[in-house]
Amino acid sequence: MDRSGHIEITRNEPLAGHTTLGLGGPARFFAVARSVDQIREALLFAREKGVRAHILGGGSNIIVPDNGFDGLVLKMGLLGIASKRDGEKVEMTVAAGEQWDPLVHHCIDHHLAGIECLSGIPGLVGATPIQNVGAYGQEVKETIVSLSAIDRHTLETIRFTNADCGFAYRQSRFKSDDAGRFIITDVTFRLTHNGRPVIKYPELKRQLESSTNLDTLGKGRPVLEAVRSGVLALRKRKSMVVDPSDPHSRSVGSFFMNPILSHDEFDRLQGRWSSTGDTDVVPSFPAGDGVKIPAAWLIEHAGFSRGDRRGGVGISMNHSLALVNYGGTTQELLALANSIQEAVRMRFGITLQREPVIMD
């Protein structure tokens, strides 16, 4: 997974083309790291120049300012996959620069179960642990065994076990307490050979029941491929698969996280909603010791609709959580996001948290 050679650093690289939003200005310095040594070399370069270094993955969860980034943007380019089988379990160590969705497809082709519901998610493998990527009833924390990361301060490589990562809903230590400190270089997953999928998400279950009978497909690739097809069908309907021919897919996916409330907070929310005289029931789902509320429902009931436009940006026609670039600017996008957050806060007393990272 390591390649020798000095890193090439360029100037004034346009960043919009490195993101799924297609927004943002240039980076003062830019480089692609194809080895761990090149990452260290780039960090030392940034120190010598007295500038910040930002790690860029697949660009699917990043918002770049219109004036760009006055520092070094280091794009992750580490590649390689190594597998080790122990009975029905397979441990697969994947370099951080590998594309996530091709990895999911690779696992399904090799009859490996555990991440099939995460099909169609853009981005790189190294980014998935940071926000504990999840969709349709699966999260990466369920299969991650460990990961390696470089400490930006010491430039040493540290190995983290699953328990070390502090995983929670769309959360980890790499996004909270240690945000920006570590650069993930590889991730080890434990998958099940000839496994069967566990379908927890009601929408996915309905989609699969309408198209196939999973019980007839046995184990391994056939049944996993059926789940992948179902997930991709759902994501495409919502413009949540990156597609140059779909103008609604120029987004970062879900812009806001589903808030998790305590039971007391949920009771107060229900009371607040009932007092408006609306007969709709506040939708909710169990979430550990709390209750998860769909952010899309909150947005739609705070006065916003699919297809709403503000200048060159808007809410997707196909998904209320996706804010889309229709030829606008980052400033316009963030203004729309702020308006949505303020409306939800005023209506429900809930502050929506953003999923994407804003490069600053």
N, C-alpha and C positions, 0 to 999 in steps of 0.2 A: 504493500500500500504506500510505500515511501519512494519518492523519486528524487534523484540528486539534481544539482544545478542551481545557479543563482536565480532569484526571482526577478522578473522584468516589471519595472514600475513606470507607468505612463502618467501623463498629465491631462487634466480637463476632459476626462471621459464622461460622455453623456450617460446619465443613469436611468433615464426613462425606459430605455430599451432593455434594461436589466430587471424590470419589474412587471408584474401582471397588470398593474394599474396604468402603466405607460405615462407616468407623471414624474416631474422633478427635474432639477438642473444637474450640472456636472459635478464630478468629484475632482478636487484639486489634484489628488494622487489616486491612482488605481492600479491594482495588481490582482493576478489570479495565483493562488497558492496551490501547488500540486504535490506538496510534501509537508511534513511536519517541520522540517528544517526551514522551508521557505516561509512558513507562518512565523517562526521565530525571527527570521531575517527581516520580514516586513514589520514586525513589531519594533525591532531595534531601529529600523529606518524611521518609523513614526516618532520614536523617542528622540532621535537625533535631530529631526526637523521641528520638534516641539508641537506636533499636531496629534489630534485624536485618531484612533483607528477604529473603523466600523466593519464588522464582519457581515458580508452579504451572502445569503444562500441563493435560493431560487427566485427571490424577489416577490414571493406570493403573500408575504405578511409584513411588508414594509411600505412606509409612506415617505417619499423623499420631498423635501421642501423645494419650492420653485427656484430658489437661488442655489440649490445643490448643497454640497457638503465640503466645508473648508478643512479637509483632512485627508486621511488615507482610507479608501474603501477597498477592503480585501475580500475578494470573491473566493468562496470555498471551492477548490477543484480537486480535492483528494478522492481517488477512486480505488475500488477493489472490494471483493466479497470473498470471505473464507467461511467454510461450513465444517461442522464437526457433529457427527451423529452418535447418540447414545440411546439405543433402543428406539422407542417411538419419538423421542425428543431430538431436535436438531438445534444446535446453537450456531447462529449465523452472525459473524462479525462483519459489519458493513461500514465502509469509509463514509465520512460525513458529506462528501461531495456527490455521492450517488443520488440519482433522481428517485424520489419516493415512489411514485406510481409504477414505474418500471420494476422496482423492487417487489412491489405487491404482486405484479403479474408474474415475475420470476418465481416467487414463492408458490403461487398457485400452480404454475407449470410443473413444479417439483413436488406437488401434492402436500404442501406445507400449510397448515391452518393456523390462524391466529391474528392475521391482519387484513383479511379479505374485505371486511366492512369498511376499511379505510381506503378503498379503491377511489381513484379519481382525484385525490387530494394533490395539489401541485406543491412544488418545493423540494428541498433536499432532505436526506436522512438526518443529517446533523441537527436540523432545526426541530425535528419532531419531539425530542424530549423536553425542549425548553418550555413549551406551553402544553406539554402532555396532549399532543394532538389526538382528537377523538371525533368519531362520527358514527351514527347509526348503531349505537350501543357498544362500540369498542373504543378503547383508549390504548395508546402505545405503552402505558405503564404496565399493562397486563402481560406483556411479552418481553419487556426490556429486562435483561439480566444485569447489565453493567454498561458503562461507557467510559471512554478516555477523553480527557480534556487538558488543554494547556492552561496553566495559571499565567495570566498576563503579567503579574508582578514578578514572578520568579522564573518564568519560561519553562518550568518543569511540567512533565506530564503526570497527571494524577488519575487513578482509576476509581470510579464511583460505582458502588453497588446500587441496585434498585432502591434499597432502603435509604441510601445516602442522598438520593435525588429530591426527596421531599415532594413527591408527586401529589397533586390534588386536581380538582376540576380546572382544566386549562391552565395549570400552574405547576411550577417546580422551583427548586432553589435557584435555578439558573435564570429565572424570570423575576424572582422576588429578592431574597436576602443577598444573593450573589450575582445579581443582574450585571452583566458586562464584565465580570471578573474572569470567566472561563471561556475557552474556545473549544467546543466539542470536535473531536477528530475522528472518532468511530463509535459505533453503537453495537452492542451484542444483544440479539434477540433469541428467545427460546420458543420454538415453534413445534407443532405436532405433526409428525409424518402420517399421512393418510388419516388426518383428523376430519371431523365434521364441524361445520360452523354452528355457533350458538347464536340464534337470532333473538335479540331482546327488544329491538326497536319496533313499535307497532306499525309505523308507516312502511318500513322495509318488509315486515312480515306480510302485510297486505299486498305489497307489490309482488312478492315472490309467490304468494298463494294464487294470484291472478294469472301467473304465467307458467308455473311449473310445480311439480310435486317433488319436493326435496327428498322425501322418503324413498323415492325410486332411484335416486342417483348414487346411493352408496356413500363411499368415503373418498377423500382425496380430491383430485383435480375436477371431476365432473360436477360435484356438488359445490365446490368452492368457486368454480367458474360461473355457475348459475347465480351465486350470491353476488359475485363481482358484476355480472351483467345487470342484476337488479339494482345494485347501488349506483352504477353508472347511469342507468335510465333515470333514476330519481334525481341525481345531480344535474344531468343535462336538462331536465325539465325546469330546473331552478337556475340555469345558467351558472352552475357551480363547477363546471369543467372548462378549463381554459380552451377556448376555441376562437381562432382569428375570425371566423365567419359569424360569430355571435357577438354583437356589440354589447350585450348585457353581461358578458363574461370579463370585461375589463374592470376587475375589482380585486379586492383582497379576500374574497369569500365573505364569511360572516364578519361584519364590522364590529358588532357588539356581542358580548357574552351573555348567556342566559343568567340572570341574577338568581342567587340562592339565598332564601330567606329563612330565618328561624320560624318555628311554628307560631310564635306570638306575632312576629312581623307579618306573617301571611294572614293571620286573623285580622290584623289591623288593615291590611290591604283589602281584604274582602269587605270589611265594614265600610271603608272609604269608597269602594266601587259600588256597593249596594246603595249608598246614600245618594248616588247620582240618579237613581231610579232605573238604571239600565238592567235588563233582565239577563244579560249574558253572564255565564259562569266564568270566573277567573280560572283559566286552565293551569294545572300544576302537576308536577311529577315528584315522586320521592327522590331525595338526594342526601343520602347519609342520614344525619340528624336533622336535616332541614328540608326545604321545599324549593324545587326549581320552577321558575316562572319563564315561559317563552318570551324572550325579548321581542320577537316579531309581533306578538299579541299586544305588548305594551306600546310599541311604536304605532301600530295601526289604530289603537284606541286612544292615542294621544294626538291624533289629528293628521297623521301622515298615511299616504297610500302608495302602493306599488305604482311605479311609473311617474311619481312626482319629480319635477325637474327644478333645479335652481341654477340658472346659467348653463354652464357646460357640464354639470354633474347632476346626478339624480339617484333615486331609489330604483333598483332593478324592477322591471315589469314582472319578473318571475320569482323574486324573493325579497321580502321586506328587510332582511338583514344585510343585503348587499348594496353598498354605495358604489355607483358606477361612474367611470370617467367617459363622458360623451364628447370629449374634445375640450375639456375645461382645464382648471388649474388645481394645484394642491390647496391653495388658499380657499378656493370655492368648496372643495371637498370637506375640508376641516370646518368651514363655516356651517355647512349642512349638518355635519356630525354634531356640532355644538348645539344647533337648533333642536335636533332630535333629543339630545340628552336633556336639554333644558325643558322641553315640552313634557317628557316622561317624568322628570323630577317634579314639575309643577302639578301634573295630573295625579301621579301615584306616590310621590315621595320616595322614589327609587332612583338612584344614580346608576345609569348603565355604564359598564366598564368596557373600554375598547379592547379588541383583540389585537389589531396590528400594532407594530412598533413604529413610532415616528422618529425618523433619523434627524437628529439635531446636534 
